[in-house]
Amino acid sequence: MKLREIAHSRTGDKGDLSCISLIVYNLADYELVKNFVTAERVAELYSSLTKGTVTRYELPQLGALNFVLTSALGGGVTRSLALDSHGKCLGSVLLDLDVP
């Protein structure tokens, strides 16, 4: 099953940082998502894009994880030549992961 079947995502940017939140629809799925979607797995998924670190923050009360990707937006909105300089489509990439 795809991660999008049990969670949704929101993205934001601040300079050259991309913040990707992952929120489960049902709190019962939070532990599965927390155990499966690690900072290492996210770093691997975005390895061709992110030149810095990936840090994961856990928000169990909300059933959410927040990932902060540094050096991920080609210098930021005013410097990037990328088509999606805000990184809004990055959440969709994460939601395409296969979950066991």
Biopython code that builds the backbone (N, CA, C, O; Angstrom):
import numpy as np
from Bio.PDB.StructureBuilder import StructureBuilder

atoms = [
    (1, "MET", "N", (0.841, -1.163, 0.000)),
    (1, "MET", "CA", (0.000, 0.000, 0.000)),
    (1, "MET", "C", (0.895, 1.238, 0.000)),
    (1, "MET", "O", (2.011, 1.212, 0.519)),
    (2, "LYS", "N", (0.402, 2.292, -0.574)),
    (2, "LYS", "CA", (1.127, 3.556, -0.609)),
    (2, "LYS", "C", (0.865, 4.337, 0.683)),
    (2, "LYS", "O", (-0.214, 4.244, 1.269)),
    (3, "LEU", "N", (1.849, 5.090, 1.107)),
    (3, "LEU", "CA", (1.737, 5.895, 2.315)),
    (3, "LEU", "C", (0.545, 6.850, 2.232)),
    (3, "LEU", "O", (-0.074, 7.144, 3.255)),
    (4, "ARG", "N", (0.215, 7.337, 1.042)),
    (4, "ARG", "CA", (-0.899, 8.275, 0.858)),
    (4, "ARG", "C", (-2.253, 7.689, 1.259)),
    (4, "ARG", "O", (-3.215, 8.428, 1.463)),
    (5, "GLU", "N", (-2.327, 6.364, 1.371)),
    (5, "GLU", "CA", (-3.585, 5.732, 1.769)),
    (5, "GLU", "C", (-3.873, 5.879, 3.264)),
    (5, "GLU", "O", (-5.017, 5.749, 3.698)),
    (6, "ILE", "N", (-2.814, 6.156, 4.056)),
    (6, "ILE", "CA", (-3.011, 6.278, 5.499)),
    (6, "ILE", "C", (-2.555, 7.631, 6.054)),
    (6, "ILE", "O", (-2.691, 7.887, 7.250)),
    (7, "ALA", "N", (-2.014, 8.496, 5.190)),
    (7, "ALA", "CA", (-1.502, 9.786, 5.669)),
    (7, "ALA", "C", (-1.586, 10.840, 4.573)),
    (7, "ALA", "O", (-1.718, 10.535, 3.388)),
    (8, "HIS", "N", (-1.504, 12.079, 5.013)),
    (8, "HIS", "CA", (-1.414, 13.189, 4.058)),
    (8, "HIS", "C", (-0.214, 14.044, 4.441)),
    (8, "HIS", "O", (0.398, 13.830, 5.488)),
    (9, "SER", "N", (0.120, 15.005, 3.598)),
    (9, "SER", "CA", (1.332, 15.774, 3.795)),
    (9, "SER", "C", (1.111, 17.251, 3.498)),
    (9, "SER", "O", (0.248, 17.621, 2.702)),
    (10, "ARG", "N", (1.905, 18.080, 4.152)),
    (10, "ARG", "CA", (1.955, 19.517, 3.875)),
    (10, "ARG", "C", (3.424, 19.894, 3.811)),
    (10, "ARG", "O", (4.253, 19.321, 4.517)),
    (11, "THR", "N", (3.737, 20.850, 2.972)),
    (11, "THR", "CA", (5.126, 21.288, 2.860)),
    (11, "THR", "C", (5.220, 22.793, 3.027)),
    (11, "THR", "O", (4.258, 23.530, 2.809)),
    (12, "GLY", "N", (6.396, 23.220, 3.414)),
    (12, "GLY", "CA", (6.669, 24.642, 3.541)),
    (12, "GLY", "C", (8.150, 24.881, 3.358)),
    (12, "GLY", "O", (8.949, 23.945, 3.358)),
    (13, "ASP", "N", (8.507, 26.133, 3.205)),
    (13, "ASP", "CA", (9.913, 26.448, 3.004)),
    (13, "ASP", "C", (10.282, 27.676, 3.811)),
    (13, "ASP", "O", (9.438, 28.515, 4.127)),
    (14, "LYS", "N", (11.554, 27.760, 4.135)),
    (14, "LYS", "CA", (12.124, 28.931, 4.780)),
    (14, "LYS", "C", (13.557, 29.014, 4.279)),
    (14, "LYS", "O", (14.441, 28.297, 4.748)),
    (15, "GLY", "N", (13.766, 29.905, 3.318)),
    (15, "GLY", "CA", (15.093, 29.992, 2.718)),
    (15, "GLY", "C", (15.402, 28.712, 1.965)),
    (15, "GLY", "O", (14.656, 28.316, 1.070)),
    (16, "ASP", "N", (16.497, 28.066, 2.326)),
    (16, "ASP", "CA", (16.919, 26.841, 1.657)),
    (16, "ASP", "C", (16.499, 25.585, 2.429)),
    (16, "ASP", "O", (16.984, 24.488, 2.148)),
    (17, "LEU", "N", (15.591, 25.752, 3.408)),
    (17, "LEU", "CA", (15.049, 24.621, 4.165)),
    (17, "LEU", "C", (13.708, 24.210, 3.587)),
    (17, "LEU", "O", (12.898, 25.053, 3.203)),
    (18, "SER", "N", (13.486, 22.921, 3.530)),
    (18, "SER", "CA", (12.170, 22.411, 3.173)),
    (18, "SER", "C", (11.625, 21.649, 4.372)),
    (18, "SER", "O", (12.309, 20.793, 4.934)),
    (19, "CYS", "N", (10.409, 21.957, 4.759)),
    (19, "CYS", "CA", (9.748, 21.273, 5.869)),
    (19, "CYS", "C", (8.605, 20.452, 5.295)),
    (19, "CYS", "O", (7.719, 20.980, 4.623)),
    (20, "ILE", "N", (8.638, 19.166, 5.566)),
    (20, "ILE", "CA", (7.616, 18.264, 5.060)),
    (20, "ILE", "C", (6.943, 17.596, 6.252)),
    (20, "ILE", "O", (7.584, 16.863, 7.005)),
    (21, "SER", "N", (5.646, 17.852, 6.418)),
    (21, "SER", "CA", (4.917, 17.196, 7.488)),
    (21, "SER", "C", (4.173, 15.995, 6.935)),
    (21, "SER", "O", (3.722, 15.992, 5.790)),
    (22, "LEU", "N", (4.056, 14.989, 7.760)),
    (22, "LEU", "CA", (3.359, 13.764, 7.410)),
    (22, "LEU", "C", (2.368, 13.497, 8.541)),
    (22, "LEU", "O", (2.772, 13.300, 9.687)),
    (23, "ILE", "N", (1.078, 13.488, 8.225)),
    (23, "ILE", "CA", (0.041, 13.373, 9.241)),
    (23, "ILE", "C", (-0.856, 12.181, 8.915)),
    (23, "ILE", "O", (-1.422, 12.103, 7.824)),
    (24, "VAL", "N", (-0.980, 11.258, 9.860)),
    (24, "VAL", "CA", (-1.836, 10.090, 9.627)),
    (24, "VAL", "C", (-3.300, 10.494, 9.734)),
    (24, "VAL", "O", (-3.658, 11.395, 10.493)),
    (25, "TYR", "N", (-4.135, 9.816, 8.965)),
    (25, "TYR", "CA", (-5.573, 10.047, 9.052)),
    (25, "TYR", "C", (-6.141, 9.468, 10.342)),
    (25, "TYR", "O", (-7.052, 10.038, 10.944)),
    (26, "ASN", "N", (-5.584, 8.313, 10.765)),
    (26, "ASN", "CA", (-6.073, 7.589, 11.930)),
    (26, "ASN", "C", (-4.900, 7.399, 12.892)),
    (26, "ASN", "O", (-3.866, 6.852, 12.509)),
    (27, "LEU", "N", (-5.057, 7.844, 14.131)),
    (27, "LEU", "CA", (-3.958, 7.728, 15.113)),
    (27, "LEU", "C", (-3.468, 6.302, 15.293)),
    (27, "LEU", "O", (-2.330, 6.095, 15.714)),
    (28, "ALA", "N", (-4.297, 5.318, 14.984)),
    (28, "ALA", "CA", (-3.888, 3.917, 15.106)),
    (28, "ALA", "C", (-2.740, 3.588, 14.144)),
    (28, "ALA", "O", (-2.014, 2.619, 14.370)),
    (29, "ASP", "N", (-2.563, 4.365, 13.091)),
    (29, "ASP", "CA", (-1.501, 4.125, 12.116)),
    (29, "ASP", "C", (-0.211, 4.870, 12.435)),
    (29, "ASP", "O", (0.788, 4.701, 11.736)),
    (30, "TYR", "N", (-0.220, 5.683, 13.471)),
    (30, "TYR", "CA", (0.951, 6.516, 13.777)),
    (30, "TYR", "C", (2.208, 5.691, 14.056)),
    (30, "TYR", "O", (3.274, 6.009, 13.528)),
    (31, "GLU", "N", (2.111, 4.644, 14.869)),
    (31, "GLU", "CA", (3.294, 3.834, 15.212)),
    (31, "GLU", "C", (3.903, 3.189, 13.966)),
    (31, "GLU", "O", (5.124, 3.150, 13.822)),
    (32, "LEU", "N", (3.066, 2.689, 13.079)),
    (32, "LEU", "CA", (3.555, 2.099, 11.828)),
    (32, "LEU", "C", (4.326, 3.133, 11.029)),
    (32, "LEU", "O", (5.436, 2.870, 10.567)),
    (33, "VAL", "N", (3.745, 4.294, 10.868)),
    (33, "VAL", "CA", (4.386, 5.356, 10.093)),
    (33, "VAL", "C", (5.661, 5.820, 10.781)),
    (33, "VAL", "O", (6.681, 6.028, 10.123)),
    (34, "LYS", "N", (5.613, 5.983, 12.102)),
    (34, "LYS", "CA", (6.792, 6.418, 12.857)),
    (34, "LYS", "C", (7.945, 5.432, 12.698)),
    (34, "LYS", "O", (9.096, 5.839, 12.543)),
    (35, "ASN", "N", (7.637, 4.141, 12.736)),
    (35, "ASN", "CA", (8.677, 3.127, 12.618)),
    (35, "ASN", "C", (9.197, 2.979, 11.191)),
    (35, "ASN", "O", (10.357, 2.621, 10.988)),
    (36, "PHE", "N", (8.363, 3.245, 10.224)),
    (36, "PHE", "CA", (8.740, 3.034, 8.822)),
    (36, "PHE", "C", (9.386, 4.263, 8.180)),
    (36, "PHE", "O", (10.353, 4.132, 7.430)),
    (37, "VAL", "N", (8.868, 5.434, 8.464)),
    (37, "VAL", "CA", (9.351, 6.649, 7.806)),
    (37, "VAL", "C", (10.375, 7.327, 8.716)),
    (37, "VAL", "O", (10.055, 8.241, 9.476)),
    (38, "THR", "N", (11.603, 6.855, 8.612)),
    (38, "THR", "CA", (12.695, 7.371, 9.435)),
    (38, "THR", "C", (13.396, 8.521, 8.720)),
    (38, "THR", "O", (13.219, 8.719, 7.518)),
    (39, "ALA", "N", (14.191, 9.273, 9.470)),
    (39, "ALA", "CA", (14.974, 10.354, 8.867)),
    (39, "ALA", "C", (15.934, 9.787, 7.824)),
    (39, "ALA", "O", (16.182, 10.418, 6.796)),
    (40, "GLU", "N", (16.468, 8.606, 8.088)),
    (40, "GLU", "CA", (17.402, 7.981, 7.143)),
    (40, "GLU", "C", (16.692, 7.618, 5.833)),
    (40, "GLU", "O", (17.231, 7.830, 4.747)),
    (41, "ARG", "N", (15.499, 7.081, 5.947)),
    (41, "ARG", "CA", (14.734, 6.715, 4.750)),
    (41, "ARG", "C", (14.362, 7.964, 3.943)),
    (41, "ARG", "O", (14.421, 7.950, 2.713)),
    (42, "VAL", "N", (13.987, 9.024, 4.623)),
    (42, "VAL", "CA", (13.642, 10.275, 3.940)),
    (42, "VAL", "C", (14.888, 10.881, 3.298)),
    (42, "VAL", "O", (14.817, 11.392, 2.180)),
    (43, "ALA", "N", (16.019, 10.831, 3.982)),
    (43, "ALA", "CA", (17.264, 11.337, 3.411)),
    (43, "ALA", "C", (17.635, 10.574, 2.147)),
    (43, "ALA", "O", (18.095, 11.164, 1.169)),
    (44, "GLU", "N", (17.436, 9.274, 2.173)),
    (44, "GLU", "CA", (17.710, 8.452, 0.986)),
    (44, "GLU", "C", (16.750, 8.804, -0.155)),
    (44, "GLU", "O", (17.161, 8.892, -1.312)),
    (45, "LEU", "N", (15.494, 9.001, 0.170)),
    (45, "LEU", "CA", (14.484, 9.328, -0.830)),
    (45, "LEU", "C", (14.810, 10.642, -1.544)),
    (45, "LEU", "O", (14.625, 10.756, -2.755)),
    (46, "TYR", "N", (15.289, 11.617, -0.804)),
    (46, "TYR", "CA", (15.588, 12.937, -1.367)),
    (46, "TYR", "C", (17.085, 13.171, -1.571)),
    (46, "TYR", "O", (17.520, 14.318, -1.664)),
    (47, "SER", "N", (17.867, 12.111, -1.640)),
    (47, "SER", "CA", (19.329, 12.247, -1.708)),
    (47, "SER", "C", (19.819, 13.026, -2.931)),
    (47, "SER", "O", (20.862, 13.677, -2.864)),
    (48, "SER", "N", (19.100, 12.971, -4.022)),
    (48, "SER", "CA", (19.542, 13.719, -5.206)),
    (48, "SER", "C", (19.213, 15.202, -5.089)),
    (48, "SER", "O", (19.704, 16.010, -5.877)),
    (49, "LEU", "N", (18.397, 15.560, -4.125)),
    (49, "LEU", "CA", (17.950, 16.942, -3.958)),
    (49, "LEU", "C", (18.586, 17.624, -2.754)),
    (49, "LEU", "O", (19.019, 18.773, -2.842)),
    (50, "THR", "N", (18.640, 16.922, -1.639)),
    (50, "THR", "CA", (19.103, 17.498, -0.381)),
    (50, "THR", "C", (20.609, 17.397, -0.255)),
    (50, "THR", "O", (21.185, 16.312, -0.337)),
    (51, "LYS", "N", (21.232, 18.538, -0.056)),
    (51, "LYS", "CA", (22.684, 18.568, 0.115)),
    (51, "LYS", "C", (23.079, 18.612, 1.582)),
    (51, "LYS", "O", (24.261, 18.512, 1.911)),
    (52, "GLY", "N", (22.104, 18.760, 2.461)),
    (52, "GLY", "CA", (22.369, 18.851, 3.895)),
    (52, "GLY", "C", (21.763, 17.689, 4.656)),
    (52, "GLY", "O", (21.697, 16.565, 4.160)),
    (53, "THR", "N", (21.326, 17.977, 5.855)),
    (53, "THR", "CA", (20.809, 16.953, 6.754)),
    (53, "THR", "C", (19.286, 16.859, 6.678)),
    (53, "THR", "O", (18.607, 17.752, 6.171)),
    (54, "VAL", "N", (18.778, 15.745, 7.201)),
    (54, "VAL", "CA", (17.337, 15.557, 7.371)),
    (54, "VAL", "C", (17.113, 15.268, 8.846)),
    (54, "VAL", "O", (17.686, 14.331, 9.402)),
    (55, "THR", "N", (16.273, 16.081, 9.473)),
    (55, "THR", "CA", (15.953, 15.923, 10.884)),
    (55, "THR", "C", (14.465, 15.633, 11.008)),
    (55, "THR", "O", (13.639, 16.281, 10.366)),
    (56, "ARG", "N", (14.133, 14.650, 11.841)),
    (56, "ARG", "CA", (12.725, 14.300, 12.053)),
    (56, "ARG", "C", (12.286, 14.749, 13.438)),
    (56, "ARG", "O", (12.983, 14.535, 14.430)),
    (57, "TYR", "N", (11.114, 15.377, 13.483)),
    (57, "TYR", "CA", (10.478, 15.768, 14.735)),
    (57, "TYR", "C", (9.177, 14.991, 14.859)),
    (57, "TYR", "O", (8.422, 14.879, 13.894)),
    (58, "GLU", "N", (8.917, 14.459, 16.038)),
    (58, "GLU", "CA", (7.722, 13.645, 16.267)),
    (58, "GLU", "C", (6.672, 14.448, 17.034)),
    (58, "GLU", "O", (6.986, 15.122, 18.015)),
    (59, "LEU", "N", (5.433, 14.368, 16.579)),
    (59, "LEU", "CA", (4.302, 15.015, 17.244)),
    (59, "LEU", "C", (3.215, 13.957, 17.453)),
    (59, "LEU", "O", (2.213, 13.954, 16.738)),
    (60, "PRO", "N", (3.404, 13.056, 18.429)),
    (60, "PRO", "CA", (2.482, 11.939, 18.590)),
    (60, "PRO", "C", (1.049, 12.356, 18.913)),
    (60, "PRO", "O", (0.105, 11.662, 18.535)),
    (61, "GLN", "N", (0.876, 13.485, 19.609)),
    (61, "GLN", "CA", (-0.479, 13.933, 19.939)),
    (61, "GLN", "C", (-1.272, 14.252, 18.678)),
    (61, "GLN", "O", (-2.496, 14.122, 18.654)),
    (62, "LEU", "N", (-0.570, 14.670, 17.635)),
    (62, "LEU", "CA", (-1.209, 15.011, 16.367)),
    (62, "LEU", "C", (-1.150, 13.870, 15.358)),
    (62, "LEU", "O", (-1.774, 13.937, 14.299)),
    (63, "GLY", "N", (-0.400, 12.827, 15.688)),
    (63, "GLY", "CA", (-0.199, 11.739, 14.730)),
    (63, "GLY", "C", (0.625, 12.218, 13.552)),
    (63, "GLY", "O", (0.355, 11.865, 12.404)),
    (64, "ALA", "N", (1.633, 13.027, 13.848)),
    (64, "ALA", "CA", (2.399, 13.665, 12.774)),
    (64, "ALA", "C", (3.905, 13.541, 12.974)),
    (64, "ALA", "O", (4.406, 13.417, 14.092)),
    (65, "LEU", "N", (4.596, 13.579, 11.854)),
    (65, "LEU", "CA", (6.045, 13.683, 11.818)),
    (65, "LEU", "C", (6.370, 14.906, 10.975)),
    (65, "LEU", "O", (5.686, 15.190, 9.992)),
    (66, "ASN", "N", (7.415, 15.627, 11.360)),
    (66, "ASN", "CA", (7.852, 16.771, 10.568)),
    (66, "ASN", "C", (9.318, 16.560, 10.212)),
    (66, "ASN", "O", (10.152, 16.321, 11.086)),
    (67, "PHE", "N", (9.619, 16.651, 8.932)),
    (67, "PHE", "CA", (10.981, 16.476, 8.451)),
    (67, "PHE", "C", (11.510, 17.817, 7.956)),
    (67, "PHE", "O", (10.858, 18.505, 7.171)),
    (68, "VAL", "N", (12.706, 18.176, 8.429)),
    (68, "VAL", "CA", (13.351, 19.407, 7.989)),
    (68, "VAL", "C", (14.565, 19.013, 7.165)),
    (68, "VAL", "O", (15.496, 18.381, 7.664)),
    (69, "LEU", "N", (14.539, 19.398, 5.889)),
    (69, "LEU", "CA", (15.612, 19.091, 4.949)),
    (69, "LEU", "C", (16.412, 20.361, 4.717)),
    (69, "LEU", "O", (15.868, 21.357, 4.240)),
    (70, "THR", "N", (17.700, 20.338, 5.050)),
    (70, "THR", "CA", (18.544, 21.517, 4.862)),
    (70, "THR", "C", (19.216, 21.474, 3.499)),
    (70, "THR", "O", (19.478, 20.405, 2.948)),
    (71, "SER", "N", (19.486, 22.646, 2.975)),
    (71, "SER", "CA", (20.118, 22.782, 1.654)),
    (71, "SER", "C", (19.357, 21.955, 0.620)),
    (71, "SER", "O", (19.945, 21.167, -0.121)),
    (72, "ALA", "N", (18.045, 22.149, 0.586)),
    (72, "ALA", "CA", (17.194, 21.312, -0.251)),
    (72, "ALA", "C", (16.505, 22.060, -1.387)),
    (72, "ALA", "O", (15.872, 21.442, -2.242)),
    (73, "LEU", "N", (16.623, 23.386, -1.401)),
    (73, "LEU", "CA", (15.852, 24.146, -2.379)),
    (73, "LEU", "C", (16.713, 24.999, -3.312)),
    (73, "LEU", "O", (16.280, 26.046, -3.794)),
    (74, "GLY", "N", (17.927, 24.538, -3.553)),
    (74, "GLY", "CA", (18.791, 25.232, -4.507)),
    (74, "GLY", "C", (19.115, 26.660, -4.120)),
    (74, "GLY", "O", (19.270, 27.522, -4.985)),
    (75, "GLY", "N", (19.217, 26.917, -2.820)),
    (75, "GLY", "CA", (19.549, 28.256, -2.358)),
    (75, "GLY", "C", (18.357, 29.041, -1.857)),
    (75, "GLY", "O", (18.528, 30.089, -1.235)),
    (76, "GLY", "N", (17.167, 28.562, -2.111)),
    (76, "GLY", "CA", (15.961, 29.268, -1.681)),
    (76, "GLY", "C", (15.230, 29.880, -2.860)),
    (76, "GLY", "O", (15.746, 29.898, -3.977)),
    (77, "VAL", "N", (14.045, 30.375, -2.615)),
    (77, "VAL", "CA", (13.152, 30.846, -3.672)),
    (77, "VAL", "C", (13.798, 31.912, -4.551)),
    (77, "VAL", "O", (13.676, 31.856, -5.775)),
    (78, "THR", "N", (14.469, 32.863, -3.960)),
    (78, "THR", "CA", (15.020, 33.961, -4.764)),
    (78, "THR", "C", (16.307, 33.603, -5.492)),
    (78, "THR", "O", (16.775, 34.368, -6.335)),
    (79, "ARG", "N", (16.877, 32.459, -5.179)),
    (79, "ARG", "CA", (18.127, 32.040, -5.819)),
    (79, "ARG", "C", (17.994, 30.816, -6.698)),
    (79, "ARG", "O", (18.837, 30.580, -7.563)),
    (80, "SER", "N", (16.966, 30.047, -6.494)),
    (80, "SER", "CA", (16.820, 28.765, -7.174)),
    (80, "SER", "C", (16.326, 28.922, -8.606)),
    (80, "SER", "O", (15.513, 29.796, -8.908)),
    (81, "LEU", "N", (16.830, 28.067, -9.470)),
    (81, "LEU", "CA", (16.345, 27.992, -10.846)),
    (81, "LEU", "C", (15.363, 26.844, -11.019)),
    (81, "LEU", "O", (14.918, 26.559, -12.132)),
    (82, "ALA", "N", (15.025, 26.186, -9.911)),
    (82, "ALA", "CA", (14.112, 25.039, -9.953)),
    (82, "ALA", "C", (12.703, 25.480, -10.318)),
    (82, "ALA", "O", (12.276, 26.589, -9.999)),
    (83, "LEU", "N", (11.999, 24.590, -10.991)),
    (83, "LEU", "CA", (10.612, 24.847, -11.360)),
    (83, "LEU", "C", (9.726, 24.992, -10.124)),
    (83, "LEU", "O", (8.818, 25.823, -10.103)),
    (84, "ASP", "N", (9.988, 24.184, -9.094)),
    (84, "ASP", "CA", (9.226, 24.225, -7.844)),
    (84, "ASP", "C", (10.148, 24.763, -6.751)),
    (84, "ASP", "O", (10.586, 24.005, -5.885)),
    (85, "SER", "N", (10.439, 26.031, -6.780)),
    (85, "SER", "CA", (11.427, 26.604, -5.861)),
    (85, "SER", "C", (10.959, 26.595, -4.403)),
    (85, "SER", "O", (11.789, 26.682, -3.498)),
    (86, "HIS", "N", (9.658, 26.492, -4.156)),
    (86, "HIS", "CA", (9.134, 26.394, -2.799)),
    (86, "HIS", "C", (9.120, 24.946, -2.296)),
    (86, "HIS", "O", (8.955, 24.720, -1.097)),
    (87, "GLY", "N", (9.288, 23.977, -3.173)),
    (87, "GLY", "CA", (9.294, 22.566, -2.783)),
    (87, "GLY", "C", (7.931, 22.015, -2.437)),
    (87, "GLY", "O", (7.833, 21.061, -1.665)),
    (88, "LYS", "N", (6.876, 22.589, -2.986)),
    (88, "LYS", "CA", (5.513, 22.164, -2.645)),
    (88, "LYS", "C", (5.205, 20.735, -3.094)),
    (88, "LYS", "O", (4.343, 20.084, -2.503)),
    (89, "CYS", "N", (5.878, 20.241, -4.109)),
    (89, "CYS", "CA", (5.591, 18.889, -4.601)),
    (89, "CYS", "C", (6.354, 17.808, -3.817)),
    (89, "CYS", "O", (6.129, 16.618, -4.038)),
    (90, "LEU", "N", (7.240, 18.203, -2.921)),
    (90, "LEU", "CA", (8.056, 17.218, -2.204)),
    (90, "LEU", "C", (7.222, 16.295, -1.322)),
    (90, "LEU", "O", (7.596, 15.138, -1.129)),
    (91, "GLY", "N", (6.119, 16.768, -0.790)),
    (91, "GLY", "CA", (5.246, 15.922, 0.018)),
    (91, "GLY", "C", (4.643, 14.791, -0.792)),
    (91, "GLY", "O", (4.462, 13.686, -0.281)),
    (92, "SER", "N", (4.333, 15.056, -2.047)),
    (92, "SER", "CA", (3.771, 14.012, -2.917)),
    (92, "SER", "C", (4.764, 12.888, -3.146)),
    (92, "SER", "O", (4.379, 11.723, -3.242)),
    (93, "VAL", "N", (6.031, 13.232, -3.233)),
    (93, "VAL", "CA", (7.073, 12.212, -3.401)),
    (93, "VAL", "C", (7.100, 11.293, -2.180)),
    (93, "VAL", "O", (7.189, 10.072, -2.314)),
    (94, "LEU", "N", (7.023, 11.882, -1.004)),
    (94, "LEU", "CA", (7.024, 11.094, 0.227)),
    (94, "LEU", "C", (5.799, 10.181, 0.303)),
    (94, "LEU", "O", (5.912, 9.027, 0.718)),
    (95, "LEU", "N", (4.643, 10.686, -0.093)),
    (95, "LEU", "CA", (3.408, 9.903, -0.012)),
    (95, "LEU", "C", (3.385, 8.730, -0.990)),
    (95, "LEU", "O", (2.529, 7.852, -0.889)),
    (96, "ASP", "N", (4.313, 8.716, -1.927)),
    (96, "ASP", "CA", (4.380, 7.626, -2.894)),
    (96, "ASP", "C", (5.178, 6.423, -2.376)),
    (96, "ASP", "O", (5.297, 5.416, -3.075)),
    (97, "LEU", "N", (5.717, 6.519, -1.171)),
    (97, "LEU", "CA", (6.450, 5.390, -0.585)),
    (97, "LEU", "C", (5.517, 4.206, -0.359)),
    (97, "LEU", "O", (4.355, 4.380, 0.011)),
    (98, "ASP", "N", (6.031, 3.008, -0.582)),
    (98, "ASP", "CA", (5.286, 1.794, -0.281)),
    (98, "ASP", "C", (5.457, 1.468, 1.200)),
    (98, "ASP", "O", (6.575, 1.464, 1.715)),
    (99, "VAL", "N", (4.354, 1.196, 1.875)),
    (99, "VAL", "CA", (4.354, 0.854, 3.294)),
    (99, "VAL", "C", (4.053, -0.635, 3.416)),
    (99, "VAL", "O", (3.145, -1.149, 2.764)),
    (100, "PRO", "N", (4.830, -1.331, 4.266)),
    (100, "PRO", "CA", (4.578, -2.783, 4.416)),
    (100, "PRO", "C", (3.235, -3.089, 5.068)),
    (100, "PRO", "O", (2.892, -4.256, 5.256)),
]
sb = StructureBuilder()
sb.init_structure("model")
sb.init_model(0)
sb.init_chain("A")
sb.init_seg("    ")
for serial, (resi, resn, name, xyz) in enumerate(atoms, 1):
    if name == "N":
        sb.init_residue(resn, " ", resi, " ")
    sb.init_atom(name, np.array(xyz, "f"), 0.0, 1.0, " ", f" {name:<3s}", serial, name[0])
structure = sb.get_structure()
